[in-house]
C-alpha cells in the first residue's frame, strides 16, 4: 500500500475532561496504524500513529525501534518558525533518549533507588509528609486551590526527601519545567526557562560534588561513576519527571473521583480497593496524552503495515489504554477493575523509572486526602476547571475545592 502523508494531527482535543480525543476510537477501530506527517524531523517527515494496545506494547519492546533523540521527529512542533533542525545525540547522562548499552549503564545506577522494596521502606516518611500537608491545609479557610495547598507541597517535599534537592530551589525548578513542558510557549519563553533551568541544576550539582548528601543525587556522586554534566542531565530527567507527572495525576485524579461520587464511595467503603483504584485512574486518565515515540532502525512489518527505516511512530498511550481488546468496557471508570496491563508508565526498557514511588504517592495521597476531608467537593462548576490540554502531560492548572 502506498504511503499517503496526512497533516500532522496527533489528537489531543478532549470533549470530556477525563476522556481522550474521540478521534482515537475511530482510528483504533478503522486504521490502527495510520499515516501522519511531521513538520520537523531529522530525516523522514512521514510516520505513523499507533493506537492499538497490542501494537503499542509490541513496538515498545522491539529492539528494531529506537528512542534516540537525534533520530526522532518532533511530535509537537514548536509554536514558532524554526529555520533549521539538526538534532544532536542526547548529552551524557540524559539516558531517556538513548538506546542500550548507554541507556542501560545510566539506568542501572538509578534502578536500586526505586525498587518496590525501597519505596515500601520510604512509605512511612511519605505518609508523614502527606499528613503534615493535610494538617496545614485544614488550617486554611476554604475554598482553596488544591494544587498549591496539597498537591505541590506533597510532591515538593517528597522530591527534597528522596532526591536531596534543596527545598528553596524546587518551586523555581517547577516553574521552569512547567513552562517548557507546554506546547504553546514562545521562543523567548523557551530560551529563558531552559537557560535558567540548566543554570540552577548545574549549581545544585556543583554543590553536591563539593558536599554530597545522603539522598539519591548525593549517593550518585559517591559512586564516582558520574561527571557533573552527567549528573545534571540525570537530575533533569528525575526531577522533571517527578514534578510534571505525579502532581498532574494527583490533581486530575482527585477531580475524576469528585466527579464520580459512586466510585469514590466504593473506595471509602472498601479501602482495600485503593490500589486497584490508582491503577484504574492511571489507565482511565492517561496523562501522557501526546503519547510516546520511537523510530524504526530498519523496515518492520507490524499490524499489516510496513514501517520503513527512519520513520517515526507515535504510540498513543491514551488510545491503547481504552482498547476494548484489552479492557472490558474501557470507557467506564471502575475502581474495582484489575488494570495492571495498562501502559500509563510505558513498557519495556524505557518504562517509567519512578513508577513505584508514583503509585505510593497516589495511593497514600488520595486515601489520606479523602479521610481527612470526607466532604471534599468542587468549589466551582466542573466546566470551570482549567485543563492542561496544551502541555506534554495532561492535568489541571487549578482545582478549587471546599469542605465543611
C-alpha positions in Angstrom: 0.0 0.0 0.0 1.4 3.4 -1.0 2.1 5.8 1.8 0.0 8.9 1.6 1.1 11.6 4.1 -1.6 13.4 6.0 -1.4 16.6 8.1 0.5 16.1 11.4 -2.5 15.6 13.6 -1.9 13.9 17.0 -5.4 14.1 18.5 -5.4 16.0 21.9 -8.9 17.6 22.0 -10.8 16.2 24.9 -14.5 16.7 24.7 -14.8 15.4 28.2 -12.0 16.3 30.7 -11.4 12.6 31.5 -11.6 11.0 28.0 -9.0 11.1 25.3 -9.8 12.7 22.0 -12.7 10.8 20.4 -10.8 10.5 17.2 -8.7 7.8 18.8 -11.6 5.4 19.0 -12.3 5.7 15.2 -8.6 5.3 14.4 -8.2 2.3 16.7 -11.2 0.6 15.0 -10.6 1.6 11.4 -6.9 2.5 10.9 -4.9 1.4 14.0 -1.6 2.2 12.3 -2.4 5.4 10.4 -0.1 7.6 8.4 0.9 11.1 9.7 3.4 13.7 8.7 5.7 15.7 10.9 6.7 19.3 10.5 10.1 18.9 11.9 12.2 15.7 11.7 16.0 14.9 11.3 15.3 12.6 8.3 11.9 11.4 7.1 8.9 13.5 7.9 6.4 10.7 7.1 5.4 8.5 10.0 2.7 6.6 11.8 0.3 6.9 14.7 -0.3 3.6 16.5 -3.5 3.2 18.6 -4.0 -0.5 19.4 -2.7 -1.8 22.8 -1.1 -4.9 21.2 0.8 -2.9 18.6 1.9 -0.2 21.1 3.2 -2.8 23.5 5.0 -4.8 20.7 6.8 -1.7 19.4 7.9 -0.7 22.9 9.8 -4.0 23.4 11.1 -4.3 19.8 14.9 -3.5 19.6 14.3 -2.6 15.9 12.8 0.6 17.2 15.0 3.3 18.7 14.4 6.1 21.2 17.5 8.1 20.3 16.9 11.9 20.3 18.9 12.5 17.1 16.6 10.2 15.0 13.2 11.1 16.2 10.7 13.6 14.6 9.2 16.2 16.9 5.7 15.0 17.8 4.7 18.5 18.9 6.4 21.2 16.7 7.4 24.4 18.4 4.7 27.2 18.0 7.2 29.4 16.2 9.2 29.1 13.0 12.4 27.0 13.1 15.0 27.9 10.5 16.9 24.7 10.7 16.6 21.4 12.6 19.8 19.5 13.4 19.1 17.3 16.4 22.1 16.0 18.3 22.5 12.9 20.4 21.4 13.2 24.0 24.0 14.7 26.3 25.9 12.5 28.7 23.5 11.2 31.4 20.4 12.0 29.5 19.5 8.4 29.2 15.8 8.6 28.4 16.6 9.4 24.7 19.3 6.7 24.4 19.4 3.0 23.5 21.3 0.2 25.0 24.1 0.0 26.1 24.3 3.7 27.0 20.8 3.7 28.4 21.5 0.5 30.4 24.5 1.9 32.1 22.8 5.0 33.5 19.5 3.2 34.3 21.5 0.6 36.3 22.9 3.3 38.5 19.4 4.5 39.4 17.2 1.4 39.5 18.2 0.4 43.0 16.7 3.6 44.4 13.3 3.0 43.0 12.6 -0.7 43.7 9.4 -1.9 45.3 11.3 -2.6 48.5 13.0 0.8 48.6 9.7 2.6 48.1 8.0 0.4 50.8 10.8 1.5 53.2 10.1 5.1 52.3 6.3 5.0 52.7 6.3 5.9 56.4 8.2 9.1 55.6 5.9 9.8 52.6 2.8 9.3 54.8 4.2 11.7 57.4 4.8 14.3 54.6 1.2 13.9 53.4 -0.2 14.1 57.0 1.7 17.3 57.7 0.5 18.9 54.4 -3.1 18.0 55.2 -2.9 19.4 58.6 -1.7 22.7 57.1 -4.5 22.6 54.6 -7.0 22.1 57.4 -5.9 25.4 58.8 -6.9 27.3 55.6 -10.2 29.0 55.0 -12.0 27.2 52.2 -12.3 27.4 49.3 -8.7 26.7 48.4 -6.9 25.6 45.2 -5.9 22.0 45.9 -2.8 22.3 43.7 -0.7 24.7 45.9 -2.5 23.7 49.1 -1.9 20.0 48.8 -0.6 18.6 45.5 2.5 20.7 45.1 3.5 20.7 48.7 3.4 16.9 48.9 5.5 16.5 45.7 7.9 19.2 46.5 8.7 17.8 50.0 9.0 14.3 48.5 11.4 15.5 45.9 13.5 17.1 48.6 13.3 14.0 50.8 14.1 11.4 48.2 16.5 13.3 45.9 18.1 15.8 48.2 17.2 18.8 46.1 17.4 22.0 48.2 13.8 23.0 49.3 14.4 26.6 48.3 15.1 25.5 44.7 12.2 23.2 44.0 9.4 25.8 43.3 11.7 27.6 40.8 12.6 24.3 39.1 8.9 23.5 38.8 8.2 26.9 37.2 10.8 26.2 34.5 9.8 22.6 33.9 6.1 23.6 33.7 6.9 26.3 31.0 9.0 24.0 28.8 6.5 21.1 29.0 3.9 23.3 27.4 3.4 23.1 23.6 2.4 26.8 23.2 5.4 28.6 24.6 7.1 31.4 22.7 10.7 31.2 21.6 11.7 33.8 24.2 10.0 31.7 27.0 11.7 28.5 25.8 15.1 30.1 25.8 14.6 31.9 29.1 13.3 28.8 31.0 15.8 26.3 29.5 18.7 28.6 30.4 17.5 29.2 33.9 16.8 25.5 34.4 20.3 24.5 33.2 22.0 27.1 35.4 20.0 26.1 38.5 20.7 22.3 38.0 24.4 23.0 37.4 24.6 24.9 40.6 22.8 22.2 42.6 25.1 19.5 41.1 28.3 21.5 41.7 27.3 21.9 45.4 26.6 18.2 45.6 30.0 17.3 44.3 31.5 19.6 46.9 29.4 18.1 49.7 27.3 15.1 48.7 24.3 14.5 50.9 22.8 11.1 51.8 19.9 11.3 49.3 19.7 10.0 45.8 21.7 12.6 44.0 24.4 12.7 46.7 24.7 8.9 46.6 25.1 9.0 42.8 28.0 11.5 43.4 29.6 9.0 45.8 29.6 6.2 43.2 32.4 8.0 41.4 30.9 7.0 38.1 29.4 10.3 37.0 30.7 13.7 35.9 28.9 16.9 36.9 27.4 17.1 33.4 26.1 13.5 33.6 24.5 14.1 37.0 23.0 17.4 35.9 21.3 15.6 33.0 20.1 12.8 35.2 18.7 15.4 37.6 16.9 17.0 34.7 15.2 13.7 34.0 14.4 12.5 37.6 13.3 15.9 39.0 11.5 16.9 35.9 9.7 13.6 35.8 8.6 13.9 39.4 7.4 17.5 39.1 5.5 17.0 35.8 3.7 13.7 36.2 2.7 12.8 39.8 1.2 16.3 40.5 -0.9 16.1 37.4 -2.2 12.7 38.4 -2.9 13.8 41.9 -4.9 16.8 40.8 -6.7 15.3 37.8 -7.4 12.0 39.7 -9.0 14.0 42.6 -11.1 15.8 40.0 -12.2 12.5 38.5 -13.0 11.0 41.9 -15.1 14.0 42.8 -17.0 13.8 39.6 -17.6 10.0 40.1 -19.0 10.0 43.6 -20.3 6.4 43.3 -16.7 5.2 42.7 -15.3 7.4 45.5 -18.0 5.9 47.8 -16.8 2.4 46.9 -13.2 3.2 47.9 -14.3 4.8 51.2 -16.5 1.7 52.0 -13.8 -0.7 50.8 -10.3 0.8 51.4 -8.7 -2.3 50.0 -9.8 -1.2 46.6 -7.4 1.8 46.6 -4.5 0.0 44.9 -6.9 -1.0 42.0 -8.4 2.5 42.0 -4.9 4.0 41.4 -4.2 1.6 38.5 -7.7 2.4 37.1 -7.1 6.2 37.3 -3.7 5.8 35.6 -5.4 3.8 32.8 -8.5 5.9 32.5 -6.9 9.3 32.6 -3.5 8.5 30.9 -2.0 12.0 31.3 0.8 11.3 28.7 -1.7 12.4 26.1 0.9 13.2 23.4 2.0 9.5 23.6 5.5 8.1 23.2 7.6 8.0 20.1 10.1 5.6 18.5 11.9 5.5 15.2 12.4 2.4 13.0 16.0 1.3 12.5 15.0 -1.0 9.7 11.9 -1.9 7.8 9.4 -3.6 10.2 6.2 -5.4 9.4 3.6 -4.9 12.1 -0.2 -4.8 12.2 -0.4 -5.3 8.4 1.8 -2.2 7.8 5.4 -1.8 6.7 7.1 0.8 8.9 10.1 1.8 6.9 13.6 2.6 8.3 13.8 6.2 9.5 10.1 6.6 10.1 8.9 7.9 13.5 6.0 6.1 15.1 3.9 7.9 17.7 2.4 5.4 20.2 -0.9 6.6 21.6 -1.0 5.6 25.2 -4.5 7.1 25.8 -5.9 5.1 22.9 -4.1 1.9 23.9 -5.4 2.2 27.4 -9.0 2.4 26.1 -8.6 -0.6 23.8 -11.7 -2.9 24.2 -9.5 -5.9 23.1 -7.6 -5.5 26.4 -10.1 -3.9 28.8 -13.8 -4.7 29.1 -16.0 -1.6 28.9 -12.9 0.6 28.6 -14.8 3.8 28.6 -16.2 3.1 32.1 -14.3 4.3 35.2 -14.4 1.3 37.5 -12.2 1.4 40.7 -12.5 -2.4 41.1 -11.1 -3.2 37.6 -7.9 -5.2 37.6 -6.0 -2.8 35.3 -2.3 -3.7 35.6 -1.9 -4.2 31.9 -2.3 -0.5 31.3 0.6 1.4 29.6 0.4 4.6 31.5 4.0 4.1 32.6 5.1 2.9 29.2 6.5 -0.6 28.7 9.9 -2.3 28.1 13.3 -0.9 28.9 12.0 2.7 28.9 9.2 2.1 31.4 9.0 4.9 33.9 11.8 4.5 36.5 9.8 6.2 39.3 6.5 4.3 38.8 6.6 2.6 42.3 7.1 6.0 44.0 4.3 7.5 41.9 2.0 4.7 42.8 2.7 5.1 46.5 2.2 8.8 46.4 -1.1 8.5 44.6 -2.4 5.7 46.9 -1.5 7.5 50.1 -2.4 10.9 48.7 -5.9 10.0 47.7 -6.6 7.9 50.7 -5.4 10.4 53.3 -7.0 13.4 51.4 -10.5 11.9 51.5 -10.0 10.5 55.0 -9.1 14.0 56.3 -11.8 15.8 54.2 -14.6 13.3 53.8 -16.9 16.0 52.4 -14.4 17.5 50.0 -16.1 18.9 46.9 -15.5 21.2 44.0 -15.9 24.9 44.7 -16.7 25.8 41.1 -18.6 24.1 38.3 -16.7 21.3 36.6 -16.5 23.1 33.3 -14.7 26.0 35.1 -11.7 23.8 35.9 -8.8 24.9 33.6 -7.2 21.9 31.8 -3.6 21.4 30.7 -4.5 20.4 27.2 -1.6 22.4 25.7 1.1 20.5 27.6 3.0 17.3 27.2 1.3 15.9 30.2 -2.4 16.5 30.8 -3.9 17.6 34.0 -5.5 20.7 35.6 -4.0 24.1 36.2 -6.1 24.6 39.3 -8.7 22.7 41.3 -10.7 24.9 43.6 -12.3 22.8 46.4 -14.2 23.3 49.6 -15.4 21.4 52.6 -17.3 21.8 55.8 
